[in-house]
Amino acid sequence: MELQCTKCKYQFSSERIPQMCPFCGGDRTVRTIPSAMDILSETEQHETEMKEMEQKKEEWKTRVKN
């Protein structure tokens, strides 16, 4: 998996997330870098949630009018 240190921005590959950045030694600063597919999936999920919220909003508007 692709990883990056949030402190120094060093990027590297590893099979597991280390406790310390191998470049700057930052403690617990290493995070996974999301893939393009991860970002697309998150965007699609967000769009679905927004559509559901709009539908609920319209339902409430209809209920309030009646």
Distance bins in CASP14 RR format, pairs under 12 A and 6 or more apart:
PFRMAT RR
TARGET T0000
AUTHOR 0000-0000-0000
RMODE 2
METHOD distances of the structure
MODEL  1
1 11 0 0 0 0 0 1 0 0 0 0 0
1 12 0 0 0 0 0 1 0 0 0 0 0
1 13 1 0 0 1 0 0 0 0 0 0 0
1 14 1 0 0 1 0 0 0 0 0 0 0
1 15 1 0 0 1 0 0 0 0 0 0 0
1 16 0 0 0 0 1 0 0 0 0 0 0
1 17 1 0 0 1 0 0 0 0 0 0 0
1 18 0 0 0 0 0 1 0 0 0 0 0
1 30 0 0 0 0 0 1 0 0 0 0 0
1 31 0 0 0 0 0 1 0 0 0 0 0
1 32 1 0 1 0 0 0 0 0 0 0 0
1 33 0 0 0 0 1 0 0 0 0 0 0
1 34 0 0 0 0 0 1 0 0 0 0 0
1 35 0 0 0 0 1 0 0 0 0 0 0
1 38 0 0 0 0 0 1 0 0 0 0 0
2 10 0 0 0 0 0 1 0 0 0 0 0
2 11 1 0 0 1 0 0 0 0 0 0 0
2 12 1 0 0 1 0 0 0 0 0 0 0
2 13 1 0 1 0 0 0 0 0 0 0 0
2 14 0 0 0 0 1 0 0 0 0 0 0
2 15 0 0 0 0 0 1 0 0 0 0 0
2 17 0 0 0 0 0 1 0 0 0 0 0
2 30 0 0 0 0 0 1 0 0 0 0 0
2 31 0 0 0 0 0 1 0 0 0 0 0
2 32 1 0 0 1 0 0 0 0 0 0 0
2 33 1 0 1 0 0 0 0 0 0 0 0
2 34 0 0 0 0 1 0 0 0 0 0 0
2 35 1 0 0 1 0 0 0 0 0 0 0
2 36 0 0 0 0 0 1 0 0 0 0 0
2 38 0 0 0 0 0 1 0 0 0 0 0
3 9 0 0 0 0 0 1 0 0 0 0 0
3 10 0 0 0 0 1 0 0 0 0 0 0
3 11 1 0 0 1 0 0 0 0 0 0 0
3 12 1 0 1 0 0 0 0 0 0 0 0
3 13 1 0 0 1 0 0 0 0 0 0 0
3 14 1 0 1 0 0 0 0 0 0 0 0
3 15 0 0 0 0 0 1 0 0 0 0 0
3 16 0 0 0 0 1 0 0 0 0 0 0
3 17 1 0 0 1 0 0 0 0 0 0 0
3 18 1 0 0 1 0 0 0 0 0 0 0
3 20 0 0 0 0 0 1 0 0 0 0 0
3 21 0 0 0 0 1 0 0 0 0 0 0
3 22 0 0 0 0 1 0 0 0 0 0 0
3 23 0 0 0 0 0 1 0 0 0 0 0
3 29 0 0 0 0 0 1 0 0 0 0 0
3 30 1 0 1 0 0 0 0 0 0 0 0
3 31 1 0 0 1 0 0 0 0 0 0 0
3 32 1 0 1 0 0 0 0 0 0 0 0
3 33 1 0 0 1 0 0 0 0 0 0 0
3 34 0 0 0 0 0 1 0 0 0 0 0
4 10 1 0 0 1 0 0 0 0 0 0 0
4 11 1 0 1 0 0 0 0 0 0 0 0
4 12 1 0 0 1 0 0 0 0 0 0 0
4 13 0 0 0 0 0 1 0 0 0 0 0
4 14 0 0 0 0 0 1 0 0 0 0 0
4 17 0 0 0 0 0 1 0 0 0 0 0
4 18 0 0 0 0 0 1 0 0 0 0 0
4 21 0 0 0 0 1 0 0 0 0 0 0
4 22 0 0 0 0 0 1 0 0 0 0 0
4 23 0 0 0 0 0 1 0 0 0 0 0
4 24 0 0 0 0 0 1 0 0 0 0 0
4 29 0 0 0 0 1 0 0 0 0 0 0
4 30 1 0 0 1 0 0 0 0 0 0 0
4 31 1 0 0 1 0 0 0 0 0 0 0
4 32 1 0 0 1 0 0 0 0 0 0 0
4 33 1 0 1 0 0 0 0 0 0 0 0
4 34 0 0 0 0 0 1 0 0 0 0 0
5 11 1 0 0 1 0 0 0 0 0 0 0
5 12 0 0 0 0 1 0 0 0 0 0 0
5 14 0 0 0 0 0 1 0 0 0 0 0
5 17 0 0 0 0 0 1 0 0 0 0 0
5 18 0 0 0 0 1 0 0 0 0 0 0
5 19 0 0 0 0 0 1 0 0 0 0 0
5 20 0 0 0 0 1 0 0 0 0 0 0
5 21 1 1 0 0 0 0 0 0 0 0 0
5 22 0 0 0 0 1 0 0 0 0 0 0
5 23 1 0 0 1 0 0 0 0 0 0 0
5 24 1 0 0 1 0 0 0 0 0 0 0
5 25 0 0 0 0 1 0 0 0 0 0 0
5 26 1 0 0 1 0 0 0 0 0 0 0
5 27 0 0 0 0 0 1 0 0 0 0 0
5 28 0 0 0 0 0 1 0 0 0 0 0
5 29 1 0 1 0 0 0 0 0 0 0 0
5 30 1 0 1 0 0 0 0 0 0 0 0
5 31 1 0 0 1 0 0 0 0 0 0 0
5 32 0 0 0 0 0 1 0 0 0 0 0
5 33 0 0 0 0 0 1 0 0 0 0 0
6 17 0 0 0 0 0 1 0 0 0 0 0
6 21 0 0 0 0 1 0 0 0 0 0 0
6 24 0 0 0 0 0 1 0 0 0 0 0
6 26 0 0 0 0 1 0 0 0 0 0 0
6 27 0 0 0 0 0 1 0 0 0 0 0
6 28 0 0 0 0 1 0 0 0 0 0 0
6 29 1 0 1 0 0 0 0 0 0 0 0
6 30 1 0 0 1 0 0 0 0 0 0 0
6 31 1 0 1 0 0 0 0 0 0 0 0
6 32 0 0 0 0 0 1 0 0 0 0 0
6 33 0 0 0 0 0 1 0 0 0 0 0
7 20 0 0 0 0 0 1 0 0 0 0 0
7 21 1 0 0 1 0 0 0 0 0 0 0
7 23 0 0 0 0 1 0 0 0 0 0 0
7 24 1 0 1 0 0 0 0 0 0 0 0
7 25 0 0 0 0 1 0 0 0 0 0 0
7 26 1 0 1 0 0 0 0 0 0 0 0
7 27 0 0 0 0 1 0 0 0 0 0 0
7 28 0 0 0 0 1 0 0 0 0 0 0
7 29 1 0 1 0 0 0 0 0 0 0 0
7 30 0 0 0 0 1 0 0 0 0 0 0
7 31 0 0 0 0 0 1 0 0 0 0 0
8 20 0 0 0 0 0 1 0 0 0 0 0
8 21 1 0 0 1 0 0 0 0 0 0 0
8 22 0 0 0 0 0 1 0 0 0 0 0
8 23 1 0 1 0 0 0 0 0 0 0 0
8 24 1 0 1 0 0 0 0 0 0 0 0
8 25 0 0 0 0 1 0 0 0 0 0 0
8 26 1 0 0 1 0 0 0 0 0 0 0
8 29 1 0 0 1 0 0 0 0 0 0 0
8 30 0 0 0 0 0 1 0 0 0 0 0
9 21 0 0 0 0 1 0 0 0 0 0 0
9 23 0 0 0 0 1 0 0 0 0 0 0
9 24 0 0 0 0 1 0 0 0 0 0 0
9 26 0 0 0 0 0 1 0 0 0 0 0
9 29 0 0 0 0 1 0 0 0 0 0 0
9 30 0 0 0 0 0 1 0 0 0 0 0
9 31 0 0 0 0 0 1 0 0 0 0 0
9 33 0 0 0 0 0 1 0 0 0 0 0
10 18 0 0 0 0 0 1 0 0 0 0 0
10 20 0 0 0 0 0 1 0 0 0 0 0
10 21 1 0 1 0 0 0 0 0 0 0 0
10 22 1 0 0 1 0 0 0 0 0 0 0
10 23 1 1 0 0 0 0 0 0 0 0 0
10 24 1 0 0 1 0 0 0 0 0 0 0
10 25 0 0 0 0 1 0 0 0 0 0 0
10 26 0 0 0 0 1 0 0 0 0 0 0
10 29 0 0 0 0 1 0 0 0 0 0 0
10 30 0 0 0 0 1 0 0 0 0 0 0
10 31 0 0 0 0 0 1 0 0 0 0 0
10 33 0 0 0 0 0 1 0 0 0 0 0
11 21 0 0 0 0 0 1 0 0 0 0 0
11 22 0 0 0 0 0 1 0 0 0 0 0
11 23 0 0 0 0 1 0 0 0 0 0 0
11 30 0 0 0 0 0 1 0 0 0 0 0
11 31 0 0 0 0 0 1 0 0 0 0 0
11 32 0 0 0 0 0 1 0 0 0 0 0
11 33 1 0 0 1 0 0 0 0 0 0 0
12 18 0 0 0 0 1 0 0 0 0 0 0
12 21 0 0 0 0 1 0 0 0 0 0 0
12 22 1 0 0 1 0 0 0 0 0 0 0
12 23 1 0 0 1 0 0 0 0 0 0 0
12 24 0 0 0 0 0 1 0 0 0 0 0
12 30 0 0 0 0 1 0 0 0 0 0 0
12 31 0 0 0 0 0 1 0 0 0 0 0
12 32 0 0 0 0 0 1 0 0 0 0 0
12 33 0 0 0 0 1 0 0 0 0 0 0
13 22 0 0 0 0 0 1 0 0 0 0 0
13 30 0 0 0 0 0 1 0 0 0 0 0
13 32 0 0 0 0 0 1 0 0 0 0 0
13 33 0 0 0 0 1 0 0 0 0 0 0
14 20 0 0 0 0 0 1 0 0 0 0 0
14 21 0 0 0 0 0 1 0 0 0 0 0
14 22 0 0 0 0 1 0 0 0 0 0 0
14 30 0 0 0 0 1 0 0 0 0 0 0
14 31 0 0 0 0 0 1 0 0 0 0 0
14 32 0 0 0 0 1 0 0 0 0 0 0
14 33 0 0 0 0 0 1 0 0 0 0 0
15 32 0 0 0 0 0 1 0 0 0 0 0
16 30 0 0 0 0 1 0 0 0 0 0 0
16 32 0 0 0 0 0 1 0 0 0 0 0
17 28 0 0 0 0 1 0 0 0 0 0 0
17 29 0 0 0 0 0 1 0 0 0 0 0
17 30 1 0 1 0 0 0 0 0 0 0 0
17 31 1 0 0 1 0 0 0 0 0 0 0
17 32 1 0 0 1 0 0 0 0 0 0 0
17 33 0 0 0 0 0 1 0 0 0 0 0
18 25 0 0 0 0 1 0 0 0 0 0 0
18 26 0 0 0 0 1 0 0 0 0 0 0
18 27 0 0 0 0 0 1 0 0 0 0 0
18 28 0 0 0 0 1 0 0 0 0 0 0
18 29 0 0 0 0 1 0 0 0 0 0 0
18 30 1 0 1 0 0 0 0 0 0 0 0
18 31 0 0 0 0 0 1 0 0 0 0 0
18 32 0 0 0 0 0 1 0 0 0 0 0
19 25 0 0 0 0 1 0 0 0 0 0 0
19 26 0 0 0 0 1 0 0 0 0 0 0
19 27 1 0 0 1 0 0 0 0 0 0 0
19 28 1 0 0 1 0 0 0 0 0 0 0
19 29 0 0 0 0 1 0 0 0 0 0 0
19 30 1 0 0 1 0 0 0 0 0 0 0
20 26 1 0 1 0 0 0 0 0 0 0 0
20 27 1 0 1 0 0 0 0 0 0 0 0
20 28 1 0 0 1 0 0 0 0 0 0 0
20 29 1 0 0 1 0 0 0 0 0 0 0
20 30 1 0 0 1 0 0 0 0 0 0 0
21 27 0 0 0 0 1 0 0 0 0 0 0
21 28 0 0 0 0 1 0 0 0 0 0 0
21 29 1 0 1 0 0 0 0 0 0 0 0
21 30 1 0 1 0 0 0 0 0 0 0 0
21 31 0 0 0 0 0 1 0 0 0 0 0
22 29 0 0 0 0 0 1 0 0 0 0 0
22 30 0 0 0 0 1 0 0 0 0 0 0
23 29 0 0 0 0 0 1 0 0 0 0 0
23 30 0 0 0 0 1 0 0 0 0 0 0
24 30 0 0 0 0 0 1 0 0 0 0 0
32 38 0 0 0 0 1 0 0 0 0 0 0
33 39 0 0 0 0 0 1 0 0 0 0 0
34 40 0 0 0 0 1 0 0 0 0 0 0
34 41 0 0 0 0 1 0 0 0 0 0 0
34 42 1 0 0 1 0 0 0 0 0 0 0
34 43 0 0 0 0 0 1 0 0 0 0 0
35 41 0 0 0 0 1 0 0 0 0 0 0
35 42 0 0 0 0 0 1 0 0 0 0 0
36 42 0 0 0 0 0 1 0 0 0 0 0
36 43 0 0 0 0 0 1 0 0 0 0 0
37 43 0 0 0 0 0 1 0 0 0 0 0
37 44 0 0 0 0 0 1 0 0 0 0 0
38 44 0 0 0 0 0 1 0 0 0 0 0
38 45 0 0 0 0 0 1 0 0 0 0 0
39 45 0 0 0 0 0 1 0 0 0 0 0
39 46 0 0 0 0 0 1 0 0 0 0 0
40 46 0 0 0 0 0 1 0 0 0 0 0
40 47 0 0 0 0 0 1 0 0 0 0 0
41 47 0 0 0 0 0 1 0 0 0 0 0
41 48 0 0 0 0 0 1 0 0 0 0 0
42 48 0 0 0 0 0 1 0 0 0 0 0
42 49 0 0 0 0 0 1 0 0 0 0 0
43 49 0 0 0 0 0 1 0 0 0 0 0
43 50 0 0 0 0 0 1 0 0 0 0 0
44 50 0 0 0 0 0 1 0 0 0 0 0
44 51 0 0 0 0 0 1 0 0 0 0 0
45 51 0 0 0 0 0 1 0 0 0 0 0
45 52 0 0 0 0 0 1 0 0 0 0 0
46 52 0 0 0 0 0 1 0 0 0 0 0
46 53 0 0 0 0 0 1 0 0 0 0 0
47 53 0 0 0 0 0 1 0 0 0 0 0
47 54 0 0 0 0 0 1 0 0 0 0 0
48 54 0 0 0 0 0 1 0 0 0 0 0
48 55 0 0 0 0 0 1 0 0 0 0 0
49 55 0 0 0 0 0 1 0 0 0 0 0
49 56 0 0 0 0 0 1 0 0 0 0 0
50 56 0 0 0 0 0 1 0 0 0 0 0
50 57 0 0 0 0 0 1 0 0 0 0 0
51 57 0 0 0 0 0 1 0 0 0 0 0
51 58 0 0 0 0 0 1 0 0 0 0 0
52 58 0 0 0 0 0 1 0 0 0 0 0
52 59 0 0 0 0 0 1 0 0 0 0 0
53 59 0 0 0 0 0 1 0 0 0 0 0
53 60 0 0 0 0 0 1 0 0 0 0 0
54 60 0 0 0 0 0 1 0 0 0 0 0
54 61 0 0 0 0 0 1 0 0 0 0 0
55 61 0 0 0 0 0 1 0 0 0 0 0
55 62 0 0 0 0 0 1 0 0 0 0 0
56 62 0 0 0 0 0 1 0 0 0 0 0
56 63 0 0 0 0 0 1 0 0 0 0 0
57 63 0 0 0 0 0 1 0 0 0 0 0
57 64 0 0 0 0 0 1 0 0 0 0 0
58 64 0 0 0 0 0 1 0 0 0 0 0
58 65 0 0 0 0 0 1 0 0 0 0 0
59 65 0 0 0 0 0 1 0 0 0 0 0
59 66 0 0 0 0 0 1 0 0 0 0 0
60 66 0 0 0 0 0 1 0 0 0 0 0
END
